Amino acid sequence: MSKMKLSEFNYELPEELIAKYPSENRDESRLMVVHKDSGKIEHKLFKDLITYFDEGDVMIMNNTRVFPARMYGNKEKTGAKIEVFLLRELNRESLLWDVLVDPARKIRIGNKLYFGEDDSLVAEVIDNTTSRGRTLRFLFDGPYEDFKAKITQLGETPLPKYIKRDVEKTDEERYQTIFAKVEGAVAAPTAGLHFSRQLLKRLELKGVDMAEITLHVGLGTFRAVEVEDLTKHKMDSEQASIDQKAADTVNNAKRNKKKVCAIGTTSMRTIETAVSTDGFLKPYDGWTNKFIFPPYEFKIANCLVTNFHTPLSTLLMMISAFCGHEMMQKAYKEAIKEKYRFYSYGDAMLII
């Protein structure tokens, strides 16, 4: 197979197919089922997922929890409104954070930013990292728990920019999976958003096992690929962990030739980062910048649940690697024709 180019992952999406809101009930979004061997495509509801899985099959869920990463502050003296997007905590003791600021040209080292109507939280810019990136030191007296509570109170749910509307109260719950536990993501692992408590219960009763792993989704997931030669693209690192229990659950299913289904591209990247030499999953605790694009041989999962992704994105490249490029193009054409809803709050696809 010849090397694939960036331009092969472009497609035209009508603006009205970008989902601004999630479906009324989590498990009643639509589900396109793509059979990668036969090329058959079926149109279902997400809750029909259960009919494709049996006892002993396993689903791998990302249990990361999104924190309210988008804050608005005012610059000292001028009072200019500045958006501050918290990317990751660098140092807990000195309250250092990696952030993106917008508009960035006004924000220089030494500037102070004030947050909250009463300016109850202040941060100082101590470094420039990229054109929009800054390192902030928050100036806060009191226990760390109080600082985190303050950030949670002042921050808002970081909906992606392509959802062109204000954040609403319901987003706090709906832009979070029901199994979200470990805080640290700035974007939701969106394939997991379709699972309801009822569906999880029904899967459990059917004997489908769940393995929880963690990948804290960073903004790098959405970073544009700017090189035509994909081998030259560098992914941002994201923190990931897999415990022994999850590894055992997955390996057990693999040995028994059962379905191993990655719920989302984030779960897929995490498990592909931690493959033993004999092709099994091993425990992992660290960072991953794994970039999966065709051709690629997947070692762990044999099926995948995912949303419909943006053109030219690394996520679309992974889907193409998993189901084959022509199959991916066919499925996306069909999704547009059938008016599926796209992106974070959109519908889902099961590749099996």
C-alpha positions as CSV (number, residue, x, y, z in Angstrom):
1,M,0.0,0.0,0.0
2,S,1.4,3.4,-1.0
3,K,1.9,6.0,1.7
4,M,-1.3,8.0,2.3
5,K,-1.4,11.7,2.0
6,L,-3.3,14.3,4.2
7,S,-5.5,15.4,1.2
8,E,-7.0,11.9,1.0
9,F,-8.8,12.5,4.3
10,N,-10.8,15.5,3.2
11,Y,-14.6,15.5,2.7
12,E,-17.3,18.2,2.4
13,L,-19.7,18.3,5.3
14,P,-22.9,20.4,5.2
15,E,-22.9,22.8,8.1
16,E,-26.3,21.7,9.3
17,L,-25.1,18.2,10.0
18,I,-22.8,19.4,12.8
19,A,-24.7,18.4,16.0
20,K,-25.2,21.4,18.3
21,Y,-27.0,19.4,21.0
22,P,-26.9,15.7,22.0
23,S,-29.8,13.4,21.3
24,E,-32.6,13.6,23.9
25,N,-31.7,10.2,25.4
26,R,-28.1,9.1,25.3
27,D,-28.7,5.7,23.9
28,E,-31.1,6.9,21.2
29,S,-28.6,8.6,19.0
30,R,-28.3,6.8,15.7
31,L,-25.8,4.0,15.1
32,M,-24.3,3.2,11.8
33,V,-23.0,-0.4,11.8
34,V,-20.1,-1.0,9.3
35,H,-19.2,-4.6,8.6
36,K,-15.6,-4.2,7.5
37,D,-15.3,-7.6,5.8
38,S,-18.5,-7.8,3.9
39,G,-18.8,-4.0,3.3
40,K,-22.4,-4.1,4.6
41,I,-23.8,-1.0,6.3
42,E,-26.8,-1.0,8.6
43,H,-28.7,1.8,10.2
44,K,-29.7,1.3,13.9
45,L,-30.2,3.1,17.2
46,F,-27.3,3.2,19.6
47,K,-29.2,1.0,22.1
48,D,-29.2,-1.8,19.4
49,L,-25.5,-2.1,20.0
50,I,-26.3,-4.9,22.5
51,T,-27.4,-7.2,19.7
52,Y,-23.9,-7.4,18.3
53,F,-22.2,-8.6,21.5
54,D,-22.4,-11.8,23.6
55,E,-21.2,-13.2,26.8
56,G,-17.4,-13.0,27.3
57,D,-17.0,-10.1,24.8
58,V,-15.3,-7.0,26.3
59,M,-15.7,-3.3,25.9
60,I,-12.9,-0.9,26.7
61,M,-14.1,2.4,28.2
62,N,-12.1,5.6,28.8
63,N,-13.1,6.7,32.3
64,T,-11.5,10.2,32.1
65,R,-13.5,13.1,33.4
66,V,-13.7,16.4,31.7
67,F,-12.9,19.4,33.9
68,P,-14.4,22.9,33.3
69,A,-11.3,24.0,31.4
70,R,-12.5,27.3,29.8
71,M,-12.3,30.4,31.9
72,Y,-12.7,34.1,31.2
73,G,-10.5,36.6,32.9
74,N,-9.7,40.3,32.6
75,K,-6.3,41.7,32.0
76,E,-5.0,44.1,34.7
77,K,-5.2,47.8,33.9
78,T,-7.0,47.5,30.5
79,G,-9.7,45.1,31.7
80,A,-9.7,43.4,28.3
81,K,-11.6,40.1,28.3
82,I,-9.3,37.1,27.8
83,E,-10.2,33.5,27.3
84,V,-8.0,31.2,29.2
85,F,-8.1,27.5,28.3
86,L,-6.5,25.3,31.0
87,L,-4.6,22.5,29.3
88,R,-2.8,20.8,32.2
89,E,-1.5,21.3,35.7
90,L,2.3,21.5,35.7
91,N,3.0,21.8,39.4
92,R,0.5,21.4,42.2
93,E,2.5,23.1,44.9
94,S,3.1,26.3,43.0
95,L,-0.2,26.2,41.1
96,L,1.5,26.3,37.7
97,W,-0.6,25.6,34.6
98,D,-0.1,25.2,30.9
99,V,-2.9,27.3,29.2
100,L,-3.9,28.7,25.9
101,V,-4.9,32.4,25.8
102,D,-7.1,34.2,23.3
103,P,-6.5,36.9,22.1
104,A,-2.8,36.0,22.6
105,R,-1.0,39.0,21.2
106,K,-2.0,41.1,24.3
107,I,-0.8,38.6,26.9
108,R,2.9,39.0,27.8
109,I,5.1,37.7,30.6
110,G,4.4,39.6,33.8
111,N,0.8,40.4,33.0
112,K,-1.8,39.6,35.6
113,L,-5.2,38.2,34.9
114,Y,-8.2,38.5,37.2
115,F,-11.1,36.0,37.4
116,G,-14.5,36.1,38.9
117,E,-16.8,39.0,39.4
118,D,-15.0,39.9,42.6
119,D,-11.5,39.2,41.1
120,S,-11.2,36.5,43.7
121,L,-8.7,34.6,41.7
122,V,-5.5,36.1,40.1
123,A,-2.9,34.5,37.8
124,E,0.4,35.8,36.6
125,V,1.9,35.0,33.2
126,I,5.3,33.6,33.7
127,D,6.2,32.1,30.4
128,N,5.4,32.0,26.6
129,T,5.3,28.4,25.4
130,T,3.8,28.7,21.8
131,S,2.1,31.5,19.9
132,R,-1.1,31.0,22.0
133,G,0.4,29.0,24.9
134,R,1.4,30.5,28.2
135,T,2.4,29.2,31.6
136,L,0.3,30.8,34.4
137,R,1.0,30.8,38.1
138,F,-2.3,31.2,40.1
139,L,-1.9,33.3,43.2
140,F,-4.2,31.7,45.8
141,D,-3.9,31.4,49.5
142,G,-5.6,28.4,51.0
143,P,-5.8,24.6,50.7
144,Y,-5.4,23.0,47.2
145,E,-9.0,21.7,47.4
146,D,-10.3,25.2,47.7
147,F,-8.3,26.3,44.7
148,K,-9.7,23.4,42.6
149,A,-13.2,24.2,43.8
150,K,-12.6,27.9,42.8
151,I,-11.5,26.8,39.3
152,T,-14.5,24.5,39.0
153,Q,-16.8,27.3,40.0
154,L,-15.3,29.8,37.6
155,G,-14.7,27.5,34.6
156,E,-17.2,26.3,32.0
157,T,-17.6,23.0,30.1
158,P,-15.1,23.2,27.3
159,L,-17.4,22.4,24.3
160,P,-15.5,22.4,21.0
161,K,-15.6,25.7,19.1
162,Y,-17.5,24.1,16.2
163,I,-20.6,23.8,18.5
164,K,-21.5,27.4,17.8
165,R,-23.7,28.3,20.8
166,D,-23.3,29.3,24.5
167,V,-22.6,26.6,27.0
168,E,-25.8,25.6,28.9
169,K,-26.3,24.0,32.3
170,T,-27.2,20.6,30.7
171,D,-23.8,20.5,29.1
172,E,-22.2,19.9,32.5
173,E,-23.8,16.5,32.6
174,R,-24.1,15.6,28.9
175,Y,-20.5,16.4,27.9
176,Q,-19.4,13.8,30.4
177,T,-19.7,10.0,30.1
178,I,-21.7,8.3,32.8
179,F,-18.6,6.3,33.7
180,A,-16.3,9.4,34.0
181,K,-14.3,9.1,37.2
182,V,-10.7,10.3,36.9
183,E,-10.5,14.1,36.3
184,G,-8.1,15.4,33.7
185,A,-9.5,15.7,30.2
186,V,-10.2,19.0,28.4
187,A,-12.4,17.2,25.8
188,A,-14.8,14.3,26.3
189,P,-14.1,10.8,24.9
190,T,-17.2,11.3,22.8
191,A,-18.0,7.6,21.8
192,G,-18.7,7.0,25.4
193,L,-21.4,9.7,25.6
194,H,-23.9,7.4,24.0
195,F,-24.0,4.9,26.9
196,S,-26.9,5.1,29.3
197,R,-27.1,3.4,32.7
198,Q,-29.8,1.2,31.3
199,L,-27.7,0.1,28.4
200,L,-24.7,-0.7,30.6
201,K,-26.9,-2.7,32.9
202,R,-28.3,-4.7,29.9
203,L,-24.8,-5.4,28.6
204,E,-23.7,-6.5,32.0
205,L,-26.7,-8.9,32.3
206,K,-25.8,-10.3,28.9
207,G,-22.3,-11.1,30.2
208,V,-20.4,-8.4,28.3
209,D,-17.4,-7.4,30.4
210,M,-16.2,-3.8,30.8
211,A,-12.5,-2.8,31.1
212,E,-11.8,0.7,32.2
213,I,-8.7,2.5,31.1
214,T,-7.8,6.2,31.3
215,L,-6.6,8.6,28.7
216,H,-6.8,12.3,29.6
217,V,-7.9,13.8,26.2
218,G,-5.8,17.0,25.5
219,L,-6.4,19.6,22.8
220,G,-3.8,17.8,20.7
221,T,-6.6,15.5,19.7
222,F,-8.0,18.3,17.7
223,R,-4.8,19.8,16.4
224,A,-4.7,20.2,12.7
225,V,-2.4,18.1,10.7
226,E,-0.3,20.6,8.6
227,V,2.0,18.2,6.7
228,E,0.9,16.3,3.5
229,D,3.3,13.5,4.5
230,L,1.6,11.9,7.5
231,T,4.8,10.3,8.8
232,K,6.0,13.9,9.7
233,H,3.1,14.7,11.9
234,K,3.8,14.8,15.7
235,M,0.9,14.1,18.1
236,D,0.8,15.9,21.5
237,S,1.4,13.7,24.5
238,E,-1.5,12.7,26.6
239,Q,-1.5,11.0,30.0
240,A,-2.7,7.4,30.0
241,S,-3.1,4.5,32.4
242,I,-4.2,0.8,32.2
243,D,-4.3,-1.2,35.4
244,Q,-3.7,-5.0,35.8
245,K,-7.4,-5.7,36.1
246,A,-8.3,-4.1,32.8
247,A,-5.4,-5.8,31.1
248,D,-6.5,-9.2,32.4
249,T,-10.1,-8.7,31.3
250,V,-9.0,-7.8,27.8
251,N,-6.4,-10.6,27.5
252,N,-8.9,-13.1,28.7
253,A,-11.4,-12.2,26.0
254,K,-8.6,-12.1,23.4
255,R,-7.4,-15.7,24.4
256,N,-11.0,-16.9,24.1
257,K,-11.3,-15.3,20.6
258,K,-14.1,-13.0,21.8
259,K,-14.9,-9.5,20.6
260,V,-12.7,-6.8,22.1
261,C,-14.3,-3.5,21.4
262,A,-12.6,-0.2,21.9
263,I,-15.1,2.5,22.9
264,G,-13.6,5.5,21.1
265,T,-10.4,6.5,19.4
266,T,-8.9,7.5,22.8
267,S,-9.4,3.9,24.2
268,M,-7.9,2.5,20.9
269,R,-4.8,4.7,21.1
270,T,-4.3,3.8,24.8
271,I,-4.4,0.1,24.3
272,E,-2.2,0.2,21.1
273,T,0.4,2.1,23.2
274,A,0.6,-0.8,25.7
275,V,1.0,-4.0,23.6
276,S,3.4,-6.7,24.8
277,T,5.7,-8.5,22.4
278,D,3.3,-11.4,22.1
279,G,0.4,-9.1,21.2
280,F,-1.4,-8.9,24.5
281,L,-2.3,-5.8,26.6
282,K,0.0,-4.9,29.5
283,P,-0.5,-2.5,32.4
284,Y,0.7,1.0,31.6
285,D,1.2,4.3,33.4
286,G,2.7,7.2,31.5
287,W,2.2,9.3,28.4
288,T,1.3,8.5,24.8
289,N,1.8,10.4,21.6
290,K,0.8,7.5,19.4
291,F,-0.4,8.5,15.9
292,I,-2.3,5.7,14.1
293,F,-2.8,6.1,10.3
294,P,-3.0,3.7,7.4
295,P,-1.5,1.2,6.9
296,Y,-1.5,-0.1,10.5
297,E,-2.0,-3.5,12.1
298,F,-4.2,-3.3,15.2
299,K,-3.1,-5.7,17.9
300,I,-5.8,-5.7,20.6
301,A,-9.3,-4.6,19.5
302,N,-11.2,-6.2,16.7
303,C,-14.2,-3.7,16.8
304,L,-14.6,-0.1,17.5
305,V,-17.3,2.4,18.5
306,T,-16.7,5.9,17.4
307,N,-18.4,9.2,16.4
308,F,-18.2,10.9,13.0
309,H,-15.0,13.0,12.8
310,T,-13.8,16.2,11.3
311,P,-12.1,16.2,7.8
312,L,-8.3,15.9,7.8
313,S,-8.3,14.9,11.5
314,T,-6.0,12.3,13.1
315,L,-9.2,10.6,14.3
316,L,-10.5,10.1,10.8
317,M,-7.1,8.6,9.9
318,M,-7.4,6.0,12.6
319,I,-10.9,5.0,11.4
320,S,-9.5,4.6,7.9
321,A,-6.7,2.4,9.2
322,F,-9.2,0.3,11.1
323,C,-11.9,-0.3,8.5
324,G,-10.0,0.4,5.3
325,H,-9.8,3.7,3.4
326,E,-12.5,2.9,0.8
327,M,-14.8,1.5,3.4
328,M,-14.4,4.7,5.5
329,Q,-15.1,6.9,2.5
330,K,-18.2,4.9,1.6
331,A,-19.5,5.0,5.2
332,Y,-19.0,8.8,5.4
333,K,-20.8,9.4,2.1
334,E,-23.7,7.2,3.3
335,A,-23.8,9.1,6.7
336,I,-24.0,12.5,4.9
337,K,-26.7,11.2,2.5
338,E,-28.7,9.7,5.5
339,K,-28.2,13.0,7.4
340,Y,-26.4,11.5,10.4
341,R,-25.3,14.1,13.0
342,F,-21.6,14.7,13.1
343,Y,-18.8,15.4,15.7
344,S,-18.9,15.5,19.5
345,Y,-22.6,15.6,20.1
346,G,-23.4,13.6,17.0
347,D,-24.3,10.0,16.2
348,A,-22.1,6.9,16.4
349,M,-20.6,4.2,14.3
350,L,-19.8,0.6,15.2
351,I,-17.1,-0.9,13.0
352,I,-17.2,-4.7,13.4
